[in-house]
Structure formats: structure tokens, C-alpha cells
Amino acid sequence: MDQLLHLPTIMVIHALSTLISAVLIGHRWRQRPQSRLLGVLTFAAGIAFLGTVLHAMRGVMPFWVSTGLGLGAATVALGLYWQAIVIFDGRRPNYAQALAGAAIWWGQCLTPIFQTSITFRTVTLALILGIYSVLSGREVARGGQREPLPSRRLAALVHYARGGVWFFVLFATLVFEPAYGGASQFASWFVLASLVQTMLMILSIITLLMLALERDERESRLVSERDPLTNLRNRRSFVERAEAVLAGEGRSAALLLFDIDHFKQINDTSGHAAGDQVLTAFAASLDASMKEGWLLARIGGEEFACLIPGVGGVEAVAIAETLRRRIEALEVVVADRNVPVTVSIGVATTEDVSASLDPLLAAADGALYRAKGDGRNCVRTIDPVVALRRMLEGSLERPQPLGGKNTVARGAMGSRRR
């Protein structure tokens, strides 16, 4: 073991790893100086490098410098790394907690037992760093409840493993032998634990970078799937998800198409900013009424769609009527003037047509035209005569494509006559 592992070499690797991390993260921080996360990580890596160098010179530097400041810096670095994870997950950091371990360490430096007992120093350090490592893992795992990134489990496991290694150091110190036996004598188990800690330290930095990349990818995907004004699903996202739901849904399903009444008049009278305000309030009101499993999207200018799995015609009409009344009671104030908002809703279900998206959209679009023709601000279903004919035919006629895989009948996913 002594021939294979050499503690000074491991400490050099550890120091170089932290130095490279500090340089790379610091360069990124220079490009984005407003990033608190990058700033804290840069300081953590820099302090870790300084602490490793100071402690590696324990035979040259005074005791209070190599052990007191050097190992104290290690506790500061890991405490800051813990708070960097807190920042990464959008919470407020607590730097007092990050420095608490160093305060305990430096407080112990003043005691006689600290200066005379390697066992006491090792146990104290292992306890502080083990607790910080476990707390870091817990923060990573907690963030998964809000943002389930794929690498969170791995990142949390790495931090828990770091804590486990430090607690092993504590146990081995008390049960086997001290970590240091002399100026250049080190216990084999401690050399191995130091190597594992160096590897886990590198892994902890890599996993945090992986989480950052996964967050960027997730945000980009969400942006591509969302309407920028209302933050609802956009047309493409709705079509993809609705087709998947209908393909795997063994029960009935209903599609509701919404069209804000006289929206062009709102734009012409109050301006497009007022129109955007109406769209935002309308979308928020609908979104607040959604239940788990319902799909709501903005599919056109003032047109919205909602797919509701597991409901039949009677229940779908009741839901649509509830939503219509909620919109009718909506108060949108523009320039100190109340803008009335009403909606026409067309309803179609898989009881009326085949359980695929294009026929449902075409049928709901026809029902929506009925609602607009009947004076607006009402709910209508597919014409019973048309429904009966389509039932006898077995399916809807496929609409003429407008240029795309998931294109539907004229007006169902685009602009509509006002």
C-alpha cells in the first residue's frame, strides 16, 4: 500500500484540482460578474487550494499556519460549497453557517489538547467536514422536489459519499491508529481515504457543472414548449402531448376550444398592450382552474385549447360552462377602465368522433363556430346531425393539410374570422 499510494502526491493532485477549478470557474465569473453562484464557487475553490498548500507544508510552516489556517481553510471551502448549492437552488445563502465550522476549528486551536493530540484534531476535522458534506448532499436532494434534474441523485450520492468517508476517518482514528504517526509517517487507511476524498471532490465539481448544463437544457426546452406571453403550452407542444395522451388513453376524452369574443375590437379600441393584458389575465384564469392531467395551451392569437382525459360529453359541457362563467366574471382593468371579457367554447369528445387529435380538433372547431353563430359567450357541442353522420361513417374526413405533420382543419389552430 505504501508503495502504491503516496500522501504528498495525493495532496499535490488535490491542490492542482482545486486550483484548476478556481481558475476555470473564476474565468466564467469574470464573464458573468452578476452571478453570485460563480463568485462563491470561485472563492470556495481558491480557499481550498490555499488550505491544501498550507497544510502540505506542515513540516516547513509553523503549526498554527499549516494546521490552524490550512485545515481551517478546508472547513471554510466546504462550507461555502454547501452554500453555493443553496444559491444554485434559488434560496438565500447563510454565510454564518458556512463559517461556523471554521469558528469551531479555530476555537479549538486555543485548547492544549488540540495542540498535543493528533487524534483530537483528526476527529474534530472529520466531524466538521462530514457534517458539511452530508448537508450539501441534502441540499442537492431537496432541490430535486422543485427541479428534478437527471443528475441530482448522482450529485447527492457523491456528497453523501464524501460525508461517509469523513465519518470513516473519524471511526478509524478512534478504533485503529492515528492518521499521522510522525513527520512523514501516515496510516495506510488515511492515505486511501485521502485519495478517495480527492476523487469525490473532483466528482462533486463535475456533478454541479452537469446540473448547471441540465438546467440550461431544461430551461431551453421549456422555452421552446411555452407561449412567451401567457406561459402556457404552445401549439407544437400541445399537439405532441395531446397525441400521446389520446394514443395511450383507454377512456373517453374531451377537447375544449376557446375563442375570446370580439378580441379584435379590444385591440382596435384599447391598443395591443391592452389586448396582451386581456390574454394574460384570460390564460391565468383558465390555468388556475386546471386539474392534474388536463392539457391547456394557447394555439393561436386569441384561441386556446384544453384536452381533458377521462370525461364524457355531459361532464365536458359542465366543465366548459364553469370556465365560461369564470371568464365572464373576470375583471381586467386597462387605463382605469374595465374591459369586459367573454369567451365562446366549442366542445367535442371521443364519444362523438374517433379518439385522435385531428378529428377532435375539427369537431370542436365546428362546435366553436356554432357558439359564435349563436351570439358568443356560450358553450356549444358538435351538431347532433353531424355527429350522427360521422358516427355512421365511422370517422371524420381528414382535413386538408396546411403544411405540417400535425395540421388540422381550417381555423382550428390558426386565425379565425371575428
MARMIMAR-891114 format. One record per residue (C-alpha): residue number from 1; z, x, y. Coordinates in Angstrom, 2 decimals. Layout:
{i->NUM; w->Z; u->X; v->Y}
...
***
This chain:
{i->1; w->0.00; u->0.00; v->0.00}
{i->2; w->0.90; u->2.79; v->2.43}
{i->3; w->-2.47; u->4.45; v->1.79}
{i->4; w->-4.38; u->1.24; v->2.37}
{i->5; w->-2.52; u->-0.07; v->5.42}
{i->6; w->-1.51; u->1.90; v->8.47}
{i->7; w->0.54; u->0.07; v->11.12}
{i->8; w->-0.57; u->2.16; v->14.13}
{i->9; w->-4.20; u->1.45; v->13.20}
{i->10; w->-3.45; u->-2.25; v->12.93}
{i->11; w->-1.81; u->-2.16; v->16.36}
{i->12; w->-4.91; u->-0.47; v->17.80}
{i->13; w->-7.08; u->-3.23; v->16.33}
{i->14; w->-4.71; u->-5.84; v->17.72}
{i->15; w->-4.76; u->-4.25; v->21.18}
{i->16; w->-8.56; u->-3.94; v->21.24}
{i->17; w->-8.96; u->-7.56; v->20.11}
{i->18; w->-6.74; u->-8.83; v->22.91}
{i->19; w->-8.49; u->-6.55; v->25.43}
{i->20; w->-11.94; u->-7.82; v->24.45}
{i->21; w->-10.67; u->-11.40; v->24.65}
{i->22; w->-9.23; u->-10.77; v->28.11}
{i->23; w->-12.50; u->-9.25; v->29.35}
{i->24; w->-14.75; u->-11.97; v->27.94}
{i->25; w->-12.55; u->-14.88; v->29.00}
{i->26; w->-11.92; u->-13.25; v->32.37}
{i->27; w->-15.67; u->-12.92; v->32.94}
{i->28; w->-16.06; u->-16.61; v->32.19}
{i->29; w->-13.17; u->-17.39; v->34.54}
{i->30; w->-14.89; u->-15.43; v->37.29}
{i->31; w->-17.89; u->-17.74; v->36.87}
{i->32; w->-15.66; u->-20.82; v->36.89}
{i->33; w->-12.66; u->-19.89; v->39.07}
{i->34; w->-11.56; u->-23.54; v->39.28}
{i->35; w->-10.76; u->-23.58; v->35.55}
{i->36; w->-7.01; u->-23.38; v->35.04}
{i->37; w->-7.53; u->-23.09; v->31.28}
{i->38; w->-9.61; u->-19.93; v->31.59}
{i->39; w->-7.13; u->-18.45; v->34.04}
{i->40; w->-4.16; u->-18.99; v->31.74}
{i->41; w->-6.06; u->-17.65; v->28.72}
{i->42; w->-7.10; u->-14.55; v->30.66}
{i->43; w->-3.51; u->-13.83; v->31.66}
{i->44; w->-2.29; u->-14.51; v->28.11}
{i->45; w->-4.79; u->-12.09; v->26.57}
{i->46; w->-4.17; u->-9.46; v->29.26}
{i->47; w->-0.39; u->-9.65; v->28.84}
{i->48; w->-0.77; u->-9.49; v->25.05}
{i->49; w->-2.86; u->-6.32; v->25.39}
{i->50; w->-0.33; u->-4.73; v->27.73}
{i->51; w->2.56; u->-5.64; v->25.45}
{i->52; w->0.82; u->-4.21; v->22.37}
{i->53; w->0.07; u->-0.93; v->24.16}
{i->54; w->3.64; u->-0.57; v->25.42}
{i->55; w->5.15; u->-1.25; v->22.02}
{i->56; w->2.70; u->1.09; v->20.29}
{i->57; w->4.09; u->3.88; v->22.47}
{i->58; w->7.66; u->3.30; v->21.29}
{i->59; w->8.05; u->6.98; v->20.42}
{i->60; w->6.99; u->8.03; v->23.91}
{i->61; w->8.18; u->5.30; v->26.25}
{i->62; w->11.84; u->4.54; v->26.91}
{i->63; w->13.38; u->1.89; v->24.68}
{i->64; w->13.65; u->-0.73; v->27.43}
{i->65; w->9.94; u->-0.28; v->28.23}
{i->66; w->8.41; u->-0.20; v->24.72}
{i->67; w->10.73; u->-2.76; v->23.13}
{i->68; w->12.16; u->-4.69; v->26.07}
{i->69; w->9.00; u->-5.10; v->28.16}
{i->70; w->6.45; u->-4.61; v->25.37}
{i->71; w->7.74; u->-7.21; v->22.95}
{i->72; w->8.86; u->-9.44; v->25.82}
{i->73; w->5.23; u->-9.47; v->26.97}
{i->74; w->4.25; u->-10.67; v->23.49}
{i->75; w->6.51; u->-13.71; v->23.88}
{i->76; w->5.04; u->-14.43; v->27.33}
{i->77; w->1.49; u->-14.20; v->25.96}
{i->78; w->2.11; u->-16.61; v->23.10}
{i->79; w->4.00; u->-18.99; v->25.40}
{i->80; w->1.06; u->-19.01; v->27.81}
{i->81; w->-1.35; u->-19.58; v->24.95}
{i->82; w->0.69; u->-22.62; v->23.95}
{i->83; w->0.41; u->-23.99; v->27.48}
{i->84; w->-3.33; u->-23.22; v->27.51}
{i->85; w->-3.70; u->-25.67; v->24.62}
{i->86; w->-1.71; u->-28.21; v->26.64}
{i->87; w->-4.17; u->-27.73; v->29.52}
{i->88; w->-7.14; u->-27.96; v->27.14}
{i->89; w->-5.99; u->-31.43; v->26.11}
{i->90; w->-5.66; u->-32.58; v->29.70}
{i->91; w->-1.88; u->-32.52; v->30.06}
{i->92; w->0.28; u->-30.82; v->32.66}
{i->93; w->1.45; u->-27.34; v->31.62}
{i->94; w->5.10; u->-26.35; v->31.70}
{i->95; w->5.27; u->-22.65; v->32.53}
{i->96; w->9.06; u->-22.63; v->32.33}
{i->97; w->8.73; u->-23.39; v->28.64}
{i->98; w->6.15; u->-20.64; v->28.29}
{i->99; w->8.60; u->-18.12; v->29.80}
{i->100; w->11.69; u->-19.40; v->28.00}
{i->101; w->11.13; u->-17.10; v->25.02}
{i->102; w->10.83; u->-14.06; v->27.27}
{i->103; w->14.00; u->-15.08; v->29.11}
{i->104; w->15.87; u->-15.24; v->25.80}
{i->105; w->14.43; u->-11.89; v->24.71}
{i->106; w->15.27; u->-10.10; v->27.93}
{i->107; w->18.70; u->-11.69; v->27.96}
{i->108; w->19.34; u->-10.25; v->24.50}
{i->109; w->18.22; u->-6.83; v->25.73}
{i->110; w->21.52; u->-6.58; v->27.61}
{i->111; w->23.65; u->-7.00; v->24.50}
{i->112; w->24.89; u->-3.99; v->22.46}
{i->113; w->23.70; u->-5.46; v->19.15}
{i->114; w->20.15; u->-5.75; v->20.47}
{i->115; w->20.03; u->-2.02; v->21.23}
{i->116; w->21.57; u->-0.92; v->17.94}
{i->117; w->20.24; u->-3.36; v->15.33}
{i->118; w->16.56; u->-3.43; v->14.34}
{i->119; w->17.36; u->-6.41; v->12.13}
{i->120; w->18.71; u->-8.42; v->15.07}
{i->121; w->15.68; u->-7.59; v->17.21}
{i->122; w->13.21; u->-8.47; v->14.46}
{i->123; w->14.91; u->-11.78; v->13.66}
{i->124; w->15.07; u->-12.75; v->17.35}
{i->125; w->11.41; u->-11.89; v->17.97}
{i->126; w->10.20; u->-13.61; v->14.80}
{i->127; w->12.14; u->-16.75; v->15.64}
{i->128; w->10.70; u->-16.97; v->19.18}
{i->129; w->7.10; u->-16.25; v->18.18}
{i->130; w->7.34; u->-18.50; v->15.11}
{i->131; w->8.50; u->-21.44; v->17.21}
{i->132; w->5.76; u->-20.86; v->19.81}
{i->133; w->3.13; u->-20.71; v->17.05}
{i->134; w->4.30; u->-23.98; v->15.49}
{i->135; w->4.40; u->-25.66; v->18.90}
{i->136; w->0.83; u->-24.51; v->19.54}
{i->137; w->-0.27; u->-25.99; v->16.23}
{i->138; w->1.47; u->-29.25; v->17.02}
{i->139; w->-0.30; u->-29.49; v->20.38}
{i->140; w->-3.69; u->-28.96; v->18.74}
{i->141; w->-2.94; u->-31.64; v->16.14}
{i->142; w->-1.64; u->-34.11; v->18.75}
{i->143; w->-4.84; u->-33.78; v->20.74}
{i->144; w->-6.79; u->-34.99; v->17.73}
{i->145; w->-5.40; u->-38.50; v->18.22}
{i->146; w->-7.25; u->-38.72; v->21.52}
{i->147; w->-10.18; u->-36.42; v->20.86}
{i->148; w->-10.92; u->-35.98; v->17.13}
{i->149; w->-12.94; u->-32.77; v->17.24}
{i->150; w->-14.03; u->-31.44; v->13.82}
{i->151; w->-12.28; u->-28.05; v->14.15}
{i->152; w->-8.90; u->-29.38; v->15.24}
{i->153; w->-7.47; u->-29.36; v->11.73}
{i->154; w->-8.56; u->-25.76; v->11.21}
{i->155; w->-7.19; u->-24.69; v->14.59}
{i->156; w->-3.85; u->-26.37; v->13.93}
{i->157; w->-3.69; u->-24.77; v->10.48}
{i->158; w->-4.25; u->-21.31; v->12.00}
{i->159; w->-1.32; u->-21.75; v->14.37}
{i->160; w->0.93; u->-23.14; v->11.67}
{i->161; w->-0.02; u->-20.14; v->9.52}
{i->162; w->0.96; u->-17.80; v->12.37}
{i->163; w->4.30; u->-19.52; v->12.54}
{i->164; w->4.66; u->-19.24; v->8.79}
{i->165; w->4.03; u->-15.50; v->8.90}
{i->166; w->6.64; u->-15.02; v->11.62}
{i->167; w->9.19; u->-17.02; v->9.66}
{i->168; w->8.35; u->-14.89; v->6.63}
{i->169; w->9.10; u->-11.80; v->8.74}
{i->170; w->12.46; u->-13.33; v->9.64}
{i->171; w->13.22; u->-14.09; v->5.97}
{i->172; w->12.07; u->-10.70; v->4.67}
{i->173; w->14.11; u->-8.87; v->7.29}
{i->174; w->17.26; u->-10.61; v->6.17}
{i->175; w->16.57; u->-10.52; v->2.43}
{i->176; w->14.55; u->-7.36; v->1.70}
{i->177; w->14.69; u->-4.49; v->4.21}
{i->178; w->14.29; u->-3.88; v->7.95}
{i->179; w->10.77; u->-3.78; v->9.32}
{i->180; w->11.27; u->-0.26; v->10.70}
{i->181; w->13.03; u->2.44; v->8.71}
{i->182; w->12.58; u->5.29; v->11.16}
{i->183; w->10.29; u->6.72; v->13.79}
{i->184; w->7.20; u->6.43; v->11.56}
{i->185; w->8.51; u->4.53; v->8.57}
{i->186; w->7.54; u->0.89; v->8.18}
{i->187; w->8.27; u->-1.58; v->5.41}
{i->188; w->5.17; u->-2.40; v->3.39}
{i->189; w->5.72; u->-6.15; v->3.75}
{i->190; w->5.90; u->-5.76; v->7.53}
{i->191; w->2.64; u->-3.79; v->7.68}
{i->192; w->0.92; u->-6.51; v->5.64}
{i->193; w->2.41; u->-9.25; v->7.82}
{i->194; w->1.18; u->-7.41; v->10.94}
{i->195; w->-2.34; u->-7.26; v->9.54}
{i->196; w->-2.29; u->-10.98; v->8.74}
{i->197; w->-0.96; u->-11.75; v->12.23}
{i->198; w->-3.79; u->-9.76; v->13.81}
{i->199; w->-6.36; u->-11.68; v->11.78}
{i->200; w->-4.75; u->-15.01; v->12.66}
{i->201; w->-4.60; u->-14.07; v->16.34}
{i->202; w->-8.35; u->-13.46; v->16.33}
{i->203; w->-8.89; u->-16.71; v->14.45}
{i->204; w->-6.78; u->-18.65; v->16.97}
{i->205; w->-9.03; u->-17.48; v->19.81}
{i->206; w->-12.17; u->-18.26; v->17.82}
{i->207; w->-10.99; u->-21.75; v->16.90}
{i->208; w->-10.15; u->-22.53; v->20.53}
{i->209; w->-13.67; u->-21.47; v->21.51}
{i->210; w->-15.02; u->-23.67; v->18.71}
{i->211; w->-13.05; u->-26.61; v->20.06}
{i->212; w->-14.46; u->-25.98; v->23.54}
{i->213; w->-18.02; u->-25.94; v->22.17}
{i->214; w->-17.41; u->-29.09; v->20.16}
{i->215; w->-16.04; u->-30.82; v->23.24}
{i->216; w->-19.17; u->-29.89; v->25.21}
{i->217; w->-21.37; u->-31.20; v->22.40}
{i->218; w->-19.34; u->-34.40; v->22.16}
{i->219; w->-19.50; u->-34.99; v->25.90}
{i->220; w->-23.26; u->-34.36; v->25.91}
{i->221; w->-23.69; u->-36.81; v->23.05}
{i->222; w->-21.58; u->-39.43; v->24.80}
{i->223; w->-23.58; u->-38.98; v->27.99}
{i->224; w->-26.82; u->-39.48; v->26.07}
{i->225; w->-25.41; u->-42.65; v->24.48}
{i->226; w->-23.91; u->-44.19; v->27.60}
{i->227; w->-25.27; u->-46.01; v->30.61}
{i->228; w->-24.22; u->-43.88; v->33.61}
{i->229; w->-23.32; u->-46.83; v->35.85}
{i->230; w->-21.32; u->-49.06; v->33.50}
{i->231; w->-20.32; u->-46.52; v->30.82}
{i->232; w->-21.40; u->-48.98; v->28.15}
{i->233; w->-23.75; u->-48.06; v->25.33}
{i->234; w->-27.33; u->-47.68; v->26.46}
{i->235; w->-30.35; u->-49.27; v->24.84}
{i->236; w->-31.11; u->-46.42; v->22.40}
{i->237; w->-27.51; u->-46.10; v->21.25}
{i->238; w->-27.18; u->-49.86; v->20.80}
{i->239; w->-30.35; u->-50.13; v->18.74}
{i->240; w->-29.36; u->-47.27; v->16.43}
{i->241; w->-25.83; u->-48.52; v->15.90}
{i->242; w->-26.77; u->-52.22; v->15.60}
{i->243; w->-29.43; u->-51.49; v->12.99}
{i->244; w->-26.90; u->-49.52; v->10.96}
{i->245; w->-24.33; u->-52.33; v->11.19}
{i->246; w->-26.83; u->-55.00; v->10.17}
{i->247; w->-28.13; u->-52.90; v->7.29}
{i->248; w->-24.65; u->-52.49; v->5.85}
{i->249; w->-23.15; u->-55.85; v->6.80}
{i->250; w->-22.92; u->-58.29; v->3.92}
{i->251; w->-21.55; u->-61.06; v->6.12}
{i->252; w->-23.23; u->-63.04; v->8.87}
{i->253; w->-23.59; u->-61.61; v->12.35}
{i->254; w->-24.34; u->-62.91; v->15.82}
{i->255; w->-26.23; u->-61.43; v->18.74}
{i->256; w->-25.45; u->-62.45; v->22.32}
{i->257; w->-27.88; u->-61.64; v->25.13}
{i->258; w->-26.54; u->-61.82; v->28.71}
{i->259; w->-28.55; u->-62.07; v->31.92}
{i->260; w->-26.78; u->-62.10; v->35.30}
{i->261; w->-28.05; u->-65.11; v->37.24}
{i->262; w->-30.02; u->-64.53; v->40.47}
{i->263; w->-29.34; u->-60.81; v->40.38}
{i->264; w->-32.45; u->-60.01; v->42.42}
{i->265; w->-31.13; u->-62.29; v->45.13}
{i->266; w->-27.84; u->-60.36; v->45.17}
{i->267; w->-29.75; u->-57.11; v->45.66}
{i->268; w->-32.01; u->-58.59; v->48.35}
{i->269; w->-29.14; u->-60.24; v->50.23}
{i->270; w->-26.31; u->-57.71; v->49.93}
{i->271; w->-28.12; u->-54.49; v->49.04}
{i->272; w->-28.41; u->-52.39; v->45.89}
{i->273; w->-24.93; u->-50.93; v->46.34}
{i->274; w->-23.56; u->-54.46; v->46.06}
{i->275; w->-25.73; u->-55.01; v->43.01}
{i->276; w->-24.25; u->-51.90; v->41.39}
{i->277; w->-20.78; u->-53.17; v->42.18}
{i->278; w->-21.57; u->-56.50; v->40.52}
{i->279; w->-22.96; u->-54.72; v->37.45}
{i->280; w->-19.88; u->-52.53; v->37.18}
{i->281; w->-17.47; u->-55.46; v->37.51}
{i->282; w->-19.53; u->-57.56; v->35.09}
{i->283; w->-19.57; u->-54.79; v->32.47}
{i->284; w->-15.86; u->-54.11; v->32.84}
{i->285; w->-15.05; u->-57.80; v->32.38}
{i->286; w->-17.12; u->-58.02; v->29.20}
{i->287; w->-15.80; u->-54.73; v->27.86}
{i->288; w->-12.20; u->-55.89; v->28.32}
{i->289; w->-12.96; u->-58.87; v->26.05}
{i->290; w->-14.44; u->-56.82; v->23.21}
{i->291; w->-12.69; u->-56.60; v->19.85}
{i->292; w->-12.87; u->-53.88; v->17.24}
{i->293; w->-16.27; u->-53.78; v->15.56}
{i->294; w->-18.16; u->-55.51; v->18.39}
{i->295; w->-21.05; u->-53.61; v->19.97}
{i->296; w->-21.64; u->-54.08; v->23.69}
{i->297; w->-24.45; u->-52.42; v->25.62}
{i->298; w->-26.47; u->-52.55; v->28.80}
{i->299; w->-30.05; u->-52.83; v->27.59}
{i->300; w->-31.87; u->-53.46; v->30.84}
{i->301; w->-31.36; u->-53.78; v->34.58}
{i->302; w->-29.01; u->-56.76; v->34.54}
{i->303; w->-29.31; u->-57.52; v->30.84}
{i->304; w->-26.58; u->-56.87; v->28.28}
{i->305; w->-26.30; u->-57.39; v->24.54}
{i->306; w->-23.36; u->-57.82; v->22.19}
{i->307; w->-23.56; u->-57.73; v->18.39}
{i->308; w->-20.63; u->-59.42; v->16.66}
{i->309; w->-20.41; u->-58.90; v->12.89}
{i->310; w->-18.78; u->-61.47; v->10.64}
{i->311; w->-19.23; u->-64.63; v->12.72}
{i->312; w->-21.41; u->-67.72; v->12.30}
{i->313; w->-23.17; u->-69.90; v->14.83}
{i->314; w->-20.25; u->-72.14; v->15.82}
{i->315; w->-17.85; u->-69.25; v->16.37}
{i->316; w->-20.52; u->-67.21; v->18.19}
{i->317; w->-21.18; u->-70.05; v->20.65}
{i->318; w->-17.43; u->-70.43; v->21.25}
{i->319; w->-17.13; u->-66.69; v->21.97}
{i->320; w->-20.12; u->-66.81; v->24.31}
{i->321; w->-18.68; u->-69.78; v->26.18}
{i->322; w->-15.38; u->-67.96; v->26.62}
{i->323; w->-17.21; u->-64.95; v->28.02}
{i->324; w->-19.32; u->-67.16; v->30.31}
{i->325; w->-16.18; u->-68.74; v->31.79}
{i->326; w->-14.60; u->-65.32; v->32.26}
{i->327; w->-17.63; u->-64.15; v->34.23}
{i->328; w->-17.73; u->-67.37; v->36.25}
{i->329; w->-14.13; u->-66.67; v->37.32}
{i->330; w->-14.94; u->-63.06; v->38.21}
{i->331; w->-14.28; u->-62.16; v->41.84}
{i->332; w->-16.48; u->-59.44; v->43.28}
{i->333; w->-15.84; u->-58.67; v->46.94}
{i->334; w->-18.59; u->-56.83; v->48.82}
{i->335; w->-18.10; u->-56.02; v->52.50}
{i->336; w->-15.24; u->-58.55; v->52.74}
{i->337; w->-17.45; u->-61.24; v->51.26}
{i->338; w->-17.01; u->-62.78; v->47.82}
{i->339; w->-20.18; u->-62.57; v->45.74}
{i->340; w->-20.27; u->-65.31; v->43.06}
{i->341; w->-21.38; u->-64.10; v->39.64}
{i->342; w->-22.56; u->-66.27; v->36.77}
{i->343; w->-24.37; u->-65.45; v->33.56}
{i->344; w->-26.83; u->-67.08; v->31.18}
{i->345; w->-26.25; u->-66.32; v->27.49}
{i->346; w->-28.58; u->-66.66; v->24.53}
{i->347; w->-27.08; u->-66.70; v->21.03}
{i->348; w->-28.77; u->-66.04; v->17.71}
{i->349; w->-27.22; u->-65.47; v->14.28}
{i->350; w->-28.31; u->-64.26; v->10.88}
{i->351; w->-27.89; u->-67.87; v->9.76}
{i->352; w->-30.99; u->-68.66; v->11.84}
{i->353; w->-33.13; u->-65.58; v->11.21}
{i->354; w->-33.25; u->-62.58; v->8.91}
{i->355; w->-30.46; u->-60.04; v->9.21}
{i->356; w->-32.39; u->-57.35; v->11.08}
{i->357; w->-32.31; u->-56.43; v->14.72}
{i->358; w->-35.84; u->-57.27; v->15.91}
{i->359; w->-35.77; u->-60.91; v->14.72}
{i->360; w->-32.26; u->-61.37; v->16.11}
{i->361; w->-33.29; u->-60.00; v->19.49}
{i->362; w->-36.40; u->-62.15; v->19.61}
{i->363; w->-34.41; u->-65.27; v->18.69}
{i->364; w->-31.62; u->-64.51; v->21.18}
{i->365; w->-34.24; u->-63.83; v->23.84}
{i->366; w->-35.75; u->-67.26; v->23.23}
{i->367; w->-32.29; u->-68.83; v->23.46}
{i->368; w->-31.68; u->-66.97; v->26.71}
{i->369; w->-34.89; u->-68.41; v->28.19}
{i->370; w->-33.60; u->-71.86; v->27.23}
{i->371; w->-30.36; u->-71.17; v->29.10}
{i->372; w->-32.23; u->-70.05; v->32.21}
{i->373; w->-34.56; u->-73.03; v->31.98}
{i->374; w->-31.59; u->-75.40; v->31.70}
{i->375; w->-30.22; u->-74.31; v->35.08}
{i->376; w->-28.49; u->-71.00; v->34.22}
{i->377; w->-24.75; u->-70.38; v->33.89}
{i->378; w->-24.75; u->-71.80; v->30.37}
{i->379; w->-24.88; u->-70.84; v->26.70}
{i->380; w->-27.83; u->-71.79; v->24.50}
{i->381; w->-28.80; u->-71.11; v->20.92}
{i->382; w->-32.20; u->-70.86; v->19.35}
{i->383; w->-34.19; u->-74.11; v->19.46}
{i->384; w->-33.36; u->-76.10; v->16.26}
{i->385; w->-37.03; u->-76.88; v->15.65}
{i->386; w->-37.97; u->-73.22; v->15.99}
{i->387; w->-35.06; u->-72.22; v->13.78}
{i->388; w->-36.13; u->-74.66; v->11.08}
{i->389; w->-39.72; u->-73.45; v->11.20}
{i->390; w->-38.62; u->-69.84; v->10.97}
{i->391; w->-36.26; u->-70.64; v->8.13}
{i->392; w->-39.14; u->-72.25; v->6.22}
{i->393; w->-41.39; u->-69.30; v->6.94}
{i->394; w->-38.64; u->-67.01; v->5.68}
{i->395; w->-38.66; u->-64.62; v->8.63}
{i->396; w->-39.63; u->-64.20; v->12.24}
{i->397; w->-43.03; u->-62.94; v->13.21}
{i->398; w->-42.80; u->-59.30; v->14.14}
{i->399; w->-43.15; u->-58.84; v->17.92}
{i->400; w->-45.96; u->-56.75; v->19.30}
{i->401; w->-44.76; u->-53.17; v->19.82}
{i->402; w->-44.44; u->-51.92; v->23.35}
{i->403; w->-44.44; u->-48.25; v->22.40}
{i->404; w->-41.47; u->-47.16; v->20.33}
{i->405; w->-39.89; u->-47.46; v->16.92}
{i->406; w->-37.22; u->-49.96; v->17.92}
{i->407; w->-39.20; u->-52.05; v->20.40}
{i->408; w->-38.52; u->-55.79; v->20.43}
{i->409; w->-40.14; u->-58.91; v->21.82}
{i->410; w->-41.22; u->-59.02; v->25.43}
{i->411; w->-38.23; u->-59.40; v->27.73}
{i->412; w->-35.52; u->-58.86; v->25.13}
{i->413; w->-34.93; u->-55.23; v->26.04}
{i->414; w->-36.65; u->-54.90; v->29.39}
{i->415; w->-37.08; u->-56.65; v->32.72}
{i->416; w->-37.16; u->-60.46; v->32.80}
{i->417; w->-38.53; u->-62.95; v->35.27}
{i->418; w->-35.82; u->-64.09; v->37.67}
***
